């Protein structure tokens, strides 16, 4: 890590809860963490981003960690493009192509493995144990199911959805790898599917009806394409969906809570 005296004169290109994105120069951007974030967050992100990039996955290259005005940040290769969601809003006729592209890109990711990624099952185990929104009886059933399923060694994004795909001139690029882990591809697919179903329904008041219909078609085509390329011969996705729903309760997304609890209860007939 090095300290920098660089002055960021322009406003951020984007910002979120934990960080702001600034132009660093013509080739790079800076993801600058907010001052309340623990220092090890940026080191963890740099390590994961490098593992993913070195595995050959289309993702921005992470460069060095810098300190600027008492805040720590990570310099990334600058990727010129817009998110898949933005492109769909501008070119809705690309819906089927993008749905297939989402699946094909995820299959390519799942073909890779890397040493040093956290375990998907460990992450789910933690969230299932910590969420206050499961009865103890239901929690035990969910944990028993989790322990019976295989660990898996595939690279999983952990939050794979069209907002995290950039459409660039050289092809789609996957961003935001803080949730990357090693595990079963069907756990990753189950989370994507829940985001595109329960997540979208929970936000229905903010989404026009026509767009909701488009998302449903997009989701069906995404699943069809993924299963065509990687058949679910053991019906694994169904079991992982229950676990992902239970673990997602710990994210405390209030509009989704009722639907997630209902899904878990129905699967265990509680």
Secondary structure, DSSP 8 states (H G I E B T S, - for coil): -EE------S--SEE-SSEEEEE-SSSEEEEEE-TTS-THHHHHHHHHHHHHHHTT-SB--EEEEEEETTEEEEEEE---EEEHHHHHHH-GGGHHHHHHHHHHHHHHHHT---TT--BHHHHHHHHHHH-TTS-HHHHHHHHHHHHHS----EEE-SS-SGGGEEEETTEEEE---TT-EEE-HHHHHHHHHHIIIIIHHHTGGGS-HHHHHHHHHHHHHHHHHHHHHS--TT-HHHHHHHHHHHHHGGG--HHHHHHHHHHHHHHTT-
